[in-house]
């Protein structure tokens, strides 16, 4: 007869709750962008036939880059820089470990530039036992997420791109989670952004201070009533609710952001138009210097 301890039941319950949430979120707009690396590579097989192609920039990341649950900064960037071609390599719910596993798709494109915005899910995965187990199960992680695990994987991504491409590389710092400067989630994104800065200096690549710009914007604005603003404990379900509001009620991400009383976030994690514009501006400055 198989017996289960209380710890076993808690662990299984944590994995099931998180796994269902992650699955539903991954299915809500997570079909890859039309310009994803595999699709773009297929269209470029005959690149030597016909007119010379434009310079290629690959924007790499998670759902914030994918631009379905978050306002699409990659499309905004493409409209600002018509002389560049863009591949959107954002995948919902990914951690740096998952990105390191698929970096070969980016290498295969032989891009002139790569921007990397990854780490929000690495941070979210550190918020308690249930979150850690859920991410480990849903994303098949080999160990519990930590700052060291994030640093190792982000460094590996950068070194692979440096070794196997001639691309200029830029790392975005991580957007804040929530808009309360005193909350531990907001503060932890500062810690992870510091890792991004250290890696960019260590590897001699560009650093795009998205975290700093977004936080400065938030802290320059009149604060919303904290009692009305969406609370951290509700961010996960708010992401699923935002997808339903888009599909069934026709609400824009900016309308959802306003309903949640945020300045630059939609659901506590993803960017509205103000946040996406700042990301596009930073990436544009980087690419114009090419």
C-alpha positions in Angstrom: 0.0 0.0 0.0 1.4 3.4 -0.9 1.3 6.1 1.8 1.8 9.8 1.4 3.1 12.2 4.0 1.7 15.7 4.4 4.9 17.1 2.6 4.3 14.7 -0.3 0.7 15.9 -0.7 1.7 19.6 -0.4 4.4 19.1 -3.1 2.0 17.3 -5.5 -0.7 19.9 -4.9 1.8 22.7 -5.6 2.9 21.1 -8.8 -0.7 20.5 -10.0 -1.8 24.1 -9.2 1.2 25.7 -10.8 1.3 23.3 -13.7 -2.4 24.0 -14.6 -1.8 27.7 -14.4 1.4 27.5 -16.4 -0.3 25.3 -19.0 -3.3 27.7 -19.4 -1.0 30.7 -19.6 1.3 29.0 -22.1 -1.8 28.3 -24.3 -3.1 31.9 -24.1 -1.3 33.5 -27.0 1.8 31.5 -26.8 1.9 30.3 -30.4 5.2 31.6 -31.5 5.6 34.9 -33.2 5.4 34.7 -37.1 9.0 36.0 -37.1 10.3 33.3 -34.7 13.8 32.0 -35.5 12.7 28.7 -37.0 10.1 30.3 -39.3 12.6 33.1 -40.3 15.3 30.6 -41.0 13.0 28.7 -43.4 12.3 31.8 -45.3 16.0 32.7 -45.6 17.3 29.5 -47.1 17.4 31.2 -50.5 18.8 34.4 -49.1 21.7 34.4 -51.6 19.1 34.7 -54.4 17.6 38.1 -55.1 18.3 41.5 -53.4 20.6 41.7 -50.4 18.8 41.2 -47.2 18.6 43.9 -44.5 20.6 43.6 -41.2 18.9 41.2 -38.8 18.3 41.8 -35.1 16.9 39.0 -33.0 14.9 40.0 -29.9 15.1 37.2 -27.4 13.1 36.6 -24.2 10.0 35.4 -22.5 6.4 36.6 -22.8 7.4 40.2 -22.4 9.2 39.9 -25.7 6.7 37.6 -27.3 4.2 40.4 -27.1 0.9 38.6 -26.7 0.3 39.0 -22.9 2.5 42.1 -23.0 2.4 45.0 -25.4 4.7 44.1 -28.3 7.8 46.2 -28.1 9.4 44.3 -31.0 6.8 45.4 -33.5 7.2 49.0 -32.2 10.9 48.7 -32.7 10.5 47.4 -36.2 8.4 50.4 -37.2 11.0 52.7 -35.9 13.9 51.0 -37.7 12.8 50.0 -41.2 16.4 49.4 -42.3 16.5 46.4 -39.9 14.8 43.0 -40.1 13.5 41.6 -36.8 13.0 38.1 -35.5 10.9 37.8 -32.3 12.3 35.0 -30.3 10.1 35.4 -27.2 8.5 32.4 -25.6 6.0 32.6 -22.8 6.9 31.5 -19.3 10.6 30.7 -20.0 13.5 31.0 -17.7 17.1 31.7 -18.6 17.7 27.9 -18.5 15.1 27.3 -21.2 16.5 30.0 -23.4 20.0 28.5 -23.1 18.5 25.3 -24.4 17.3 26.9 -27.6 20.0 29.4 -28.3 21.1 27.3 -31.3 18.0 28.5 -33.2 19.3 32.1 -32.8 22.9 31.2 -33.7 21.6 29.6 -36.9 20.2 32.9 -38.1 23.6 34.6 -38.1 22.2 37.9 -36.9 24.0 41.2 -36.8 22.5 42.0 -33.4 20.8 40.3 -30.5 18.9 41.8 -27.6 18.1 39.6 -24.6 15.3 40.3 -22.0 15.0 37.3 -19.7 14.7 36.8 -16.0 11.2 37.7 -14.9 10.2 34.0 -14.5 13.5 33.3 -12.8 12.5 35.9 -10.2 8.9 34.6 -9.9 10.2 31.1 -9.4 12.0 32.1 -6.2 8.8 33.2 -4.4 8.1 30.2 -2.2 8.1 26.5 -2.3 5.0 26.1 -4.5 6.3 28.5 -7.1 9.7 26.8 -7.2 8.3 23.3 -7.5 5.8 24.4 -10.1 8.4 26.0 -12.4 10.7 23.0 -11.9 7.9 20.7 -13.1 6.4 22.8 -15.8 9.7 24.0 -17.3 11.7 20.8 -16.6 14.4 22.5 -14.6 17.3 20.5 -13.3 17.5 22.4 -10.0 15.6 24.8 -7.9 15.8 28.4 -9.4 18.1 30.7 -7.6 20.3 33.8 -8.4 23.3 31.6 -9.0 21.3 29.4 -11.4 20.1 32.5 -13.3 23.7 33.9 -13.5 25.1 30.6 -14.8 22.5 30.3 -17.5 22.6 34.0 -18.7 26.3 33.9 -18.8 26.2 30.7 -20.9 23.7 32.3 -23.3 26.0 35.3 -23.8 29.1 33.2 -24.2 27.5 30.9 -26.8 26.4 33.9 -28.9 29.8 35.5 -28.6 31.6 32.3 -29.6 29.3 31.2 -32.4 28.1 34.5 -34.0 29.5 37.9 -34.9 26.4 39.7 -33.5 26.5 42.7 -31.2 24.8 41.7 -28.0 22.8 43.7 -25.5 21.2 42.6 -22.2 18.1 44.3 -20.9 17.8 44.6 -17.1 14.6 43.1 -15.7 11.3 45.0 -15.4 9.9 45.4 -11.9 7.3 43.0 -10.7 4.5 45.1 -9.3 4.7 48.9 -8.8 5.2 49.1 -5.1 8.9 50.2 -4.5 8.9 48.7 -1.0 7.6 45.3 -1.9 10.0 42.4 -1.9 9.1 41.3 -5.5 9.9 44.8 -6.8 13.2 44.8 -4.8 14.2 41.3 -6.0 14.1 42.4 -9.6 16.6 45.0 -8.7 18.9 42.2 -7.3 18.5 40.2 -10.6 19.1 43.3 -12.7 22.4 43.8 -10.9 23.4 40.4 -12.1 22.6 41.4 -15.6 24.7 44.5 -15.3 27.6 42.5 -13.9 27.5 40.0 -16.7 27.3 42.7 -19.4 30.5 44.3 -17.9 32.2 41.0 -17.5 31.5 39.9 -21.1 32.1 43.3 -22.6 28.6 43.7 -24.1 25.9 46.4 -24.1 23.6 47.0 -21.1 20.1 48.4 -21.6 18.8 49.8 -18.3 15.1 48.9 -18.7 14.6 48.2 -15.0 16.1 51.6 -14.1 14.0 53.5 -16.6 10.7 51.8 -15.7 11.3 52.3 -12.0 12.2 55.9 -12.5 8.9 56.4 -14.4 6.9 54.6 -11.7 8.4 56.6 -8.9 7.9 59.9 -10.7 4.2 59.3 -11.0 1.5 59.9 -8.3 1.0 56.6 -6.6 -2.3 54.8 -7.0 -4.3 53.9 -4.0 -2.7 50.7 -2.8 -6.0 49.3 -1.7 -7.3 49.5 -5.2 -4.2 48.4 -7.0 -3.9 44.7 -8.0 -2.1 42.8 -5.2 0.9 40.6 -5.7 -0.8 37.4 -4.6 -3.3 37.9 -7.5 -0.8 38.5 -10.3 -0.9 34.9 -11.5 -4.6 34.7 -12.0 -4.6 38.3 -13.3 -2.4 37.1 -16.2 -5.0 34.4 -17.1 -7.9 36.9 -16.7 -6.2 39.4 -18.9 -6.1 36.9 -21.7 -9.8 36.2 -21.4 -10.6 39.9 -21.3 -8.7 40.4 -24.5 -10.3 37.5 -26.3 -13.9 37.6 -25.1 -14.5 41.2 -24.1 -12.2 42.9 -26.7 -10.3 44.8 -24.0 -6.9 46.2 -24.8 -3.9 45.6 -22.6 -3.8 49.3 -21.7 -7.5 49.1 -20.6 -6.7 46.1 -18.5 -3.6 48.0 -17.0 -5.8 50.9 -16.1 -8.4 48.7 -14.5 -5.6 47.2 -12.4 -4.4 50.7 -11.4 -0.9 50.4 -12.9 1.3 52.9 -14.6 3.5 50.7 -16.8 2.4 47.1 -16.1 -0.7 45.2 -17.3 -1.1 42.5 -14.6 1.9 43.1 -12.3 4.3 41.4 -14.7 3.8 42.4 -18.3 4.2 45.8 -20.0 1.6 48.2 -21.2 2.2 50.7 -24.0 4.2 53.0 -21.8 6.5 50.2 -20.6 6.8 48.7 -24.1 7.7 52.1 -25.6 10.6 52.5 -23.1 11.9 49.0 -24.1 11.7 49.9 -27.8 13.5 53.2 -27.2 16.4 51.5 -25.4 16.7 48.8 -28.1 16.5 51.4 -30.8 19.3 53.4 -29.3 21.4 50.3 -29.2 20.7 49.4 -32.9 21.2 52.9 -34.2 24.7 52.8 -32.9 25.5 49.7 -35.1 
